[in-house]
Amino acid sequence: MSIVDINPDGPKHVAIIMDGNGRWATQRNRPRLFGHQAGAKRVRQAVETCPKLGVKYLTIFAFSTENWKRTQSEVSGLMALFRRYIQREANYLHRLGTRVRFIGDREKLDKKLQALMDYLEKLTENNDTTHLTIALNYGARDEVTRATQRLAVEIAEKRLRPEQVNSEVLASFLDTYVLPDPDLVIRTSGEARISNFLLWQSAYAEYEFIDTHWPDFTPEVFEAVVARYGNRDRRFGAVKA
């Protein structure tokens, strides 16, 4: 498969757990933040590659609700990296026609970062080439908890009846309510777990756990994973006649 040959049966929404930045840096006797900086550069390449692969939606796991447990220096460094990333990449992403959204509990992030997130979302809100969703201070259990809290308020204030609640209604309260469910979830760096990422949305997604560390996730690696997806038989619980 050439990177310019789009498979019509390929994934339209790819979600990526970008793992291995710290280990990649450690293998090179560099600080962990060096790995995170290298990983940030791969995000640009991934976004650029999406249209060539027929991927309309890309969702990346940048910082989890559990990542606050890391050392203060690493967390502070990551927050500074996120601010610099938005400042540096905003205009480029806009020129690419990328629509950027953030999911997660942004209220726990510092005000400057929140303002930059709001700015980038507003700047790109009319773009439609690729939809990039960045999960920042995100955890799937936290997302579902916040969704059910909002749902409970709707019921308590009698704007919604309990018997009206179904899976579609609950999904409309999730952070991803405007996005289709992911077709393919990729985790880099050899770990075979989903780490509290898009638990509801990825119920029928295909998974790829690859050994490549995120800073080594080249367009060629991306292409190879998408090509393997095209060989899978997706039945969504049904049996073909």
N, C-alpha and C positions, 0 to 999 in steps of 0.2 A: 504493500500500500504506500503510495506517495502521500506526502503531507498535504498536497493540494487536491487529492482525490477524496471528496467527502462521501462517506457512507451514509445513505439516507436512513439506515437503521441504527446509526450510531447514537450515543447518548446526547441528549439535548441539555441536560443539567448534570454537571459533574461537581461533586463536593470533595474537598481534599483536606485531610488531617496532615498538616505540614510538620512532620516529626523529624527529628534527627539533627537539628541545627547545632545543639550543644555538643553532641557526640562528634559531629563532623569537625567542629573547632578543636575539641580535645585531641582528636587524632592528629591534628596539625600543631599541637602544643600552643594553641592560641586560646584566649579567654572565650567563654561561651557567647558573649555578646558579638564577637567577631563572626560566629556562626549565624546568629540572628540577622546580622547585617547582610551576610551573603545570601541568606534565605529571602530577605526582602527583595533583592534584585531578581530572584527567580519568579516572584509574583508578576513582575512586568512581562517577562517572557511567556508565562502561562496565559496571561490575558491576551497577548499578541497572537498566541497560537490558537486560541479558541475558535475564531472564525474559520481558520484553515481546516479545522477538524469538524466543523458543523456544530460546535458546542455553543449554545446561546446563553446558558446560565453557568456561572462558576461561583461556587461558594467555598471560602477558605476559612479554616479554623486558626485564628491568629493568637487568641489568648482566652483561656478557659477560666471559669469561676474557681477552679482549683489551683490555677497558676499563681494565685496570691500567696501560696505556701512557699514559694521559692524565696531565695535570699532577697533582702531588701535592695541590694545593689543590682541584682538581675532584673527585678521588677521595675525599678526606677529606670534602668537602662532601656528596657522594653518600651516603657511609656514614652520616653524621649524618642525612641526609634519610630514609634507610631506617629508622633507629632511631625517628625522630620519627613517621614514617608508621605504623609498627606500634603505637606507643604511642597515637597519636591515633585510629586507625581500628579498632583491635581490637574494641572493644565494639560499634561501629556495624556492622561486618561480621558479627559474631555475631548481632546483632538482625535483620539481613537474612536470616539463615539460610545464610550463605556458608561453605562449607568451604574453608579455605585450606591450601595445600601449598607447599613450596619445593622446587625442583630446582636442581642444581648442586653444586659442591664447597664446602660450607659450612665445612669445616675451615680454609680459608684466610681466613675472615672473623673479625673480632674477637669475643671471647668474649661481650661484652654483646649484640651483634647476634645471635649464635647463640642465646643464651638467650631473646631476644625472639621469634625465629623458632620455637623450640620451644614457647614459651608460646602463640603464636597458633595453631599447629597443634593443640595439645592443647585449647585453648579451643573450637575450631570443629569438632572431629573428628566430632561427631555430626550436623552440619548437612548439608543436601542440596538446598537451593534452587538455588544456583549453586556450582560447584566452581572456585575461583580458584587457579590455579597460577602462582607467581611464580618466574621463572628468574633466580637471583641467583648471580653468579660461575659462570655456565653457559656451556658451549661444547659443541656436539654431538660434535666429535671427542674432546674430553676425556671426555664422558659415555660414548661407545663404548669408549674406552681403559679407563676405570675398570670398565666392565661386563665387558670381556674379561679384565681382570686377575682379577676375582672369579670369572669362569667358569673361568679357568685353575686357580685354587685348588681349585675343586670337582672338576675332573678330576684334579689332582695328588693330592688326598686320596681319590680313588676313590669320591666320592659321585655322580659323573656320568661316563659313558663318552663318548669322542669321537664315536662314531657316533650318540649321542643328541642331539647339538647340531644344532638347526635354527633357522630364523628365529624361531619362537615361543619357544624356550628362550633364545636370545640376548636377545630383547625383554624377557623376564622379569627380566633383570639391569639393565635401563635404569632411569634415575631415574623414568621415567613409567610404570612397569609396571602401575600401578593405573588408568591413564587410557586412554580410547579415543584412537585416532589423530585428529589434527585434520582436519576437513573443509575448513576455509578458513583460509588464512594471509594476514594483511594486513600490509603494510609501509607506513608513512606517510612523508611528506616527500620523495617523488619518486625515491628510490633504488630501482633494480631489481636487488637482490641479496638473498640470504637470510642472509648473515653468520653462518654456522655455527650456525643455529638449527633444532633438531628435524629434522636431516637424515634420520635413520632414519624417524621417525614421520610425516613429511610426504611420503612417497614418492608418495602418490596424492592429496594435498591440492590444492585449487584455490588459486590465488594472486591477490591483488589488490595492485597497487602504485599507491598514490594520492599525489597531490601535497600533500595536506593535512598540515601539521606536527602532531605529536601534541597539543600544547596546544590546537589548534583542532579536535580530533576530537570533535565533538558527538554526542549521541544521533541526530541527524538524519543525520549522515554515516555513522554505524554502520548505521543502518537502510537507507540507500541501498546500501551495500556488500553487506549481507545479501540485499537484494532482487535484486541482480544475480546473486548465487550461485544463486538459484532458477531462473534462466534457462539454466543450464549443463547440458550433457549429460555425466554422469559414467559412464564405461564400464569403468574399472579394467582397461584392456587388452583388453577383449572387444569384439566387434562385434555390434550389435543385429541380430537377424534381420529 
